[in-house]
């Protein structure tokens, strides 16, 4: 049974990995073709991402948008999660519902709503509108991780600090912040990676004035296929693996996954 179970998981894993294997193979074609198996071997298409001005600018735009919007999502989620943890009341769940609503709606609905809002206010096409839009759209991710972090805190620690005269601000800085740091990091990492790969919201808000890498890929499809698109996909996978690898390496992975310690 053990051998069959391992064989089953191997087959499932191979099936899930096949699209990635094909994309990786396409990205190293020597000629401008999407053939698989690759015809020859060349890493020049990866170089195109950094040497071609259009692809390089799209990469910079994607990284800037992802880093900024993930930070904004974290700044929105942190006080909201803190409020929900401190105010244990049925009516407080309304704020949690508002926090998860953007991510639970179909992305195209959220994107159309944001498009209408920015067009009505006259700010459509500004780069910072994409940051705000992504920050709102992905706020659910750090909100969930931070809610797990706050729920794992022993309330007696907070009560002890309050008894010794610490106000809410000092309690948060000296007690709470250090305990939820792994959840802050994981929430930022999730929002960063998903923002980096997001297309619909970014296209609806700044697609005609700023090209992120996903938008650049779709725009480039109008002129034909190129292995550079596959190389960008592999680059996205590498960035995601590095980000989550660093989170797992320098953070407490069981805490990041919301696991409770044995002592509790």
C-alpha positions as CSV (number, residue, x, y, z in Angstrom):
1,X,0.0,0.0,0.0
2,X,2.9,2.4,0.8
3,X,4.4,1.8,-2.7
4,X,1.0,2.4,-4.3
5,X,0.4,5.5,-2.3
6,X,3.8,6.9,-3.3
7,X,3.3,6.0,-6.9
8,X,-0.1,7.7,-6.8
9,X,1.3,10.9,-5.4
10,X,4.2,10.8,-7.9
11,X,1.7,10.5,-10.8
12,X,-0.4,13.3,-9.5
13,X,2.7,15.5,-8.9
14,X,4.0,14.8,-12.4
15,X,0.6,15.6,-13.9
16,X,0.5,19.0,-12.1
17,X,4.1,19.7,-13.1
18,X,3.8,18.9,-16.8
19,X,2.5,22.3,-17.8
20,X,5.5,23.9,-16.0
21,X,7.9,21.5,-17.7
22,X,6.5,22.4,-21.1
23,X,6.7,26.1,-20.4
24,X,10.3,25.8,-19.1
25,X,11.2,23.8,-22.2
26,X,9.7,26.4,-24.6
27,X,11.6,29.1,-22.8
28,X,15.0,27.7,-23.9
29,X,14.3,27.2,-27.6
30,X,17.1,28.4,-29.8
31,X,14.7,29.7,-32.3
32,X,11.7,32.0,-32.0
33,X,9.2,29.1,-31.7
34,X,6.9,27.6,-29.0
35,X,7.9,24.1,-30.0
36,X,8.3,21.4,-27.4
37,X,10.6,19.6,-27.0
38,X,12.8,22.6,-27.5
39,X,14.6,23.0,-30.8
40,X,18.2,23.7,-29.6
41,X,19.1,25.4,-26.4
42,X,19.4,29.1,-25.6
43,X,18.9,31.4,-22.6
44,X,18.7,34.5,-24.8
45,X,15.0,34.8,-24.1
46,X,15.7,35.3,-20.4
47,X,18.2,38.0,-21.4
48,X,15.4,39.7,-23.3
49,X,13.5,40.4,-20.1
50,X,16.4,42.5,-18.8
51,X,18.0,43.9,-22.0
52,X,14.9,44.7,-24.0
53,X,13.6,48.1,-22.8
54,X,9.9,47.2,-23.1
55,X,10.2,43.9,-21.1
56,X,12.6,45.5,-18.6
57,X,10.2,48.4,-17.9
58,X,7.3,46.0,-17.6
59,X,9.4,44.0,-15.0
60,X,10.2,47.1,-13.0
61,X,6.5,48.2,-13.1
62,X,5.4,44.8,-11.9
63,X,7.8,44.7,-9.0
64,X,7.0,48.2,-8.0
65,X,3.3,47.6,-8.1
66,X,3.6,44.3,-6.2
67,X,5.8,45.8,-3.5
68,X,3.7,48.9,-3.0
69,X,0.3,47.3,-3.1
70,X,1.4,44.5,-0.7
71,X,2.5,47.1,1.7
72,X,-0.7,49.0,1.4
73,X,-2.7,45.8,1.9
74,X,-0.7,45.1,5.0
75,X,-1.3,48.6,6.4
76,X,-5.0,48.2,5.9
77,X,-5.2,44.7,7.3
78,X,-3.1,45.3,10.4
79,X,-5.4,47.8,12.2
80,X,-8.5,45.9,11.1
81,X,-7.2,42.6,12.5
82,X,-6.1,44.4,15.7
83,X,-9.6,45.9,16.0
84,X,-11.4,42.6,15.4
85,X,-9.2,40.9,18.0
86,X,-9.6,43.6,20.7
87,X,-13.4,44.1,20.1
88,X,-15.0,40.7,20.5
89,X,-18.5,41.4,19.4
90,X,-20.9,40.1,16.8
91,X,-21.2,43.5,15.0
92,X,-17.4,43.6,14.6
93,X,-17.7,40.8,12.0
94,X,-19.1,43.3,9.6
95,X,-15.7,44.8,9.3
96,X,-14.2,41.4,8.6
97,X,-16.8,40.8,5.9
98,X,-15.8,44.1,4.3
99,X,-12.2,43.1,4.4
100,X,-12.7,39.8,2.6
101,X,-15.4,41.0,0.2
102,X,-13.0,42.3,-2.6
103,X,-11.2,38.9,-2.9
104,X,-14.4,36.8,-2.7
105,X,-16.1,38.6,-5.6
106,X,-15.2,37.5,-9.2
107,X,-12.1,39.5,-10.2
108,X,-13.8,40.9,-13.2
109,X,-16.6,42.4,-11.1
110,X,-14.1,44.0,-8.7
111,X,-12.1,45.3,-11.7
112,X,-15.1,46.8,-13.4
113,X,-16.1,48.5,-10.1
114,X,-12.6,49.9,-9.7
115,X,-12.6,51.0,-13.3
116,X,-15.9,52.9,-12.9
117,X,-14.7,54.5,-9.6
118,X,-11.4,55.8,-11.1
119,X,-13.0,56.9,-14.3
120,X,-15.7,58.8,-12.3
121,X,-13.2,60.5,-10.1
122,X,-11.0,61.5,-13.1
123,X,-7.9,59.6,-11.9
124,X,-8.2,56.7,-14.4
125,X,-4.8,55.7,-15.8
126,X,-2.7,57.0,-12.9
127,X,-0.1,54.5,-11.7
128,X,-1.0,55.0,-8.1
129,X,-4.6,53.9,-8.7
130,X,-3.3,50.4,-9.5
131,X,-1.5,50.4,-6.2
132,X,-4.6,51.3,-4.3
133,X,-6.7,48.9,-6.4
134,X,-4.4,45.9,-5.8
135,X,-4.0,46.9,-2.1
136,X,-7.8,46.7,-1.7
137,X,-8.2,43.6,-3.8
138,X,-5.5,41.6,-1.9
139,X,-6.2,42.9,1.6
140,X,-7.9,39.6,2.4
141,X,-4.6,37.7,2.4
142,X,-2.8,39.6,5.1
143,X,-6.1,40.0,7.0
144,X,-6.5,36.2,7.2
145,X,-2.9,35.6,8.2
146,X,-2.9,38.4,10.8
147,X,-6.2,37.1,12.2
148,X,-4.5,33.7,12.7
149,X,-1.6,35.5,14.4
150,X,-3.8,37.4,16.8
151,X,-5.9,34.4,17.6
152,X,-2.7,32.6,18.7
153,X,-1.7,35.3,21.2
154,X,-2.3,34.5,24.8
155,X,-4.6,37.3,26.0
156,X,-3.1,37.0,29.5
157,X,0.1,38.6,28.2
158,X,-1.9,41.7,27.1
159,X,-3.8,41.8,30.3
160,X,-0.5,41.6,32.3
161,X,1.0,44.5,30.3
162,X,-2.2,46.6,30.8
163,X,-2.1,45.9,34.5
164,X,1.5,47.3,34.6
165,X,0.2,50.5,33.1
166,X,0.9,50.1,29.4
167,X,-1.6,51.7,27.0
168,X,-2.9,50.1,23.8
169,X,-0.1,51.6,21.7
170,X,2.7,50.4,24.0
171,X,1.1,47.0,24.3
172,X,1.0,46.7,20.5
173,X,4.6,47.8,20.0
174,X,6.2,45.8,22.8
175,X,4.1,42.7,23.1
176,X,1.8,42.1,20.1
177,X,4.1,43.2,17.2
178,X,6.8,40.7,18.0
179,X,4.3,37.8,18.3
180,X,2.6,38.5,15.0
181,X,5.7,39.3,13.0
182,X,5.8,35.9,11.2
183,X,2.2,36.5,10.1
184,X,3.0,40.0,8.9
185,X,5.8,38.6,6.7
186,X,3.6,35.8,5.3
187,X,0.7,38.2,4.6
188,X,3.0,40.5,2.7
189,X,4.6,37.6,0.8
190,X,1.2,36.3,-0.3
191,X,0.0,39.7,-1.4
192,X,3.3,40.5,-3.2
193,X,3.3,37.2,-5.3
194,X,-0.3,37.4,-6.3
195,X,-0.1,41.1,-7.2
196,X,2.9,40.3,-9.3
197,X,0.9,37.8,-11.4
198,X,-2.5,39.7,-11.4
199,X,-3.8,40.9,-14.8
200,X,-7.5,41.9,-14.8
201,X,-7.5,44.6,-12.1
202,X,-4.2,46.1,-13.3
203,X,-5.4,46.1,-16.9
204,X,-8.7,47.7,-16.0
205,X,-7.1,50.5,-14.0
206,X,-3.8,51.3,-15.9
207,X,-3.7,48.9,-18.8
208,X,-3.5,51.7,-21.4
209,X,-0.9,53.8,-19.6
210,X,1.4,51.3,-17.8
211,X,2.4,47.8,-18.8
212,X,3.1,45.3,-16.1
213,X,4.5,41.9,-17.2
214,X,1.1,40.1,-17.4
215,X,-0.2,43.0,-19.4
216,X,2.9,43.0,-21.6
217,X,2.4,39.3,-22.3
218,X,-1.1,39.8,-23.5
219,X,-0.3,42.8,-25.5
220,X,2.7,41.0,-27.2
221,X,0.3,38.2,-28.2
222,X,-1.1,40.5,-30.9
223,X,2.3,40.4,-32.7
224,X,2.9,36.7,-32.4
225,X,4.3,34.2,-30.0
226,X,7.8,34.4,-28.5
227,X,9.7,32.2,-26.0
228,X,10.2,35.4,-24.0
229,X,6.6,35.0,-22.7
230,X,7.5,31.5,-21.4
231,X,10.7,32.9,-19.9
232,X,8.7,35.5,-18.0
233,X,6.4,32.7,-16.7
234,X,9.4,30.8,-15.4
235,X,10.8,34.0,-13.8
236,X,7.5,34.4,-12.0
237,X,7.7,30.9,-10.7
238,X,11.3,31.4,-9.5
239,X,10.4,34.7,-7.7
240,X,7.5,33.0,-6.0
241,X,9.6,30.1,-4.9
242,X,12.4,32.4,-3.6
243,X,9.9,34.6,-1.7
244,X,8.1,31.7,0.0
245,X,11.4,29.9,0.5
246,X,12.8,32.9,2.4
247,X,9.6,33.1,4.4
248,X,10.0,29.4,5.3
249,X,13.7,29.7,6.0
250,X,13.7,32.8,8.3
251,X,10.2,32.5,9.7
252,X,8.3,29.9,11.8
253,X,6.6,27.9,9.1
254,X,4.0,26.2,11.5
255,X,3.1,29.6,12.7
256,X,2.8,31.0,9.2
257,X,0.4,28.1,8.4
258,X,-1.7,29.0,11.5
259,X,-0.7,25.9,13.4
260,X,-1.0,26.0,17.2
261,X,1.9,24.8,19.4
262,X,1.7,21.6,21.4
263,X,1.7,23.5,24.6
264,X,-1.7,25.0,23.7
